[in-house]
């Protein structure tokens, strides 16, 4: 692991780290930083911090200091890198409660790099031949010899309506929705009906025929962004673009600039290897590669010939792995935990070795999210990546006697919300030609411990729905949604629209509309 490769661990006072330009006192320097970002610092203003740089300072995890030349932004971590395992041995809950916030000496010790560029152009540059062919066919049909092409009546009507209702159009462009996915719009591969209704409306089936800005922010993971958005588009029966889509590991593509050889864990088959390749990681190892090299490393694993044929074994006793990236939920706890443990106590990430000082020589480990539970097609939420992490932390402490330090991305981390700001501004430019962040942002989620706590601390309006993890009373006691609790996503979104656009706003477009009368009697519910 290179001494100049990874993100820095240094003292950070986030309340002071948001620089302000001389001509704009009190406002963040970055035009994409939300005005209420400072909420994070208030929760940790009494927390103690500890210096972090390359080496074994405080006998803690060695992370190389950034030389400052990376095309990334390093965001202070909300979650302490200290392990949760010991405090949850008898109470397995990873809720980062706002009511009783867990302060630690290192609340801002870790830096979470996120990509500096807003658009994921290399992830969304793939064209869709079927769609392109369909558009060409429509163009041919509209070519009538000697006659003008057929005019898009809907577009003309929409343009006229929006001209007449220009003030309401401004209001619609000044709001945006951020959707969690599982438990809000879908259950696994099964559609929640209100999810389709909401996206139909936001994509133009409304009184103004306007696209109301919205993005998707999920702690889901395990597939390339393009594959996941194609899958969601089919389920939701609405287009989902990679430019408006953030998975838990999407911001982790920034880490490709820090580490060369990485172990990538989780997901089905080799999909997470594909994800890492798209993110630009140079040398990617997955657990199957290591088992194919030495089956005895996982004594309880039945390794098939098919798995062996698709693995990429080499002599890992001669290779240093620089970092561990848990991109998605493990499909084989025993094998993955064993290999991760071997690396964490090794000498600088070389399998087959045991470090004399495993603390100072320990390689870093990153998790894409920290949710303990996740809604699925099963009637009750299932354990997620947070459960895997807590189990690993407990094993590590039992084995070494010390807590495992780690870095966790995903909601409710500040880095994920800052990245969401960048994506919102970019998507506004795509659909409306205005690269800015709307003033009124609504987070719609089902998990108080990630969706709601993160949105509250980032200054967003938060809506909690009852179609996923949350099945409680009037509101969550530890992390209450500040805009309210709703039966489903449709009720949440329509309530927000009525607040911003007026009680008379209609949630269906009417092709019979007369623009002159629009807003009086011509649009229907």
Secondary structure, 3 states (H helix, E strand, C coil): CCCCCCCCCCCCCHHHHCCCCCCCCCCCCCCCCCCCCCHHHHHCCCCCCCCCCCCCHHHCCCCCCCCCCCCEEEEECCCCCCCCHHHHCCCCCCCCCCCCCCCCCCCCCCEEEEECCCCCCCCCCCCCHHHHHHHHHHHHHCCCCCCCCCCCHHHHHHHHHHHHCHHHHHHHHCEEEEECCECCCEECCEECHHHHHHHHHHCCCCCCCCCCCEEEECCCCCCCHHHHHHHHHHHHCCCCCHHHEECCCHHHHHHHHCCCEEEEECCCCCHHHHHHHHHCCCEEEEHHHHHHHCHHHCCCCCCCHHHHHHCCCCCHHHCCCCEEEECCCCCCHHHHHHHHHHHHCCECCECCCCCCCCCCCCCEEEECCCCCEECCCCCCCEECHHHHHHHHHHHHHHHHCCCCCCEECCCCCHHHHHHHHHHHHHHHHHHHCCCCCCCEEEEEECCHHHHHHHHHHCCCEEEEECCCCCCCCCCCCCCCCCCEEECCHHHHHHHHHHHHHCCCCCCCCCCCCCCCCCCCCCCCC
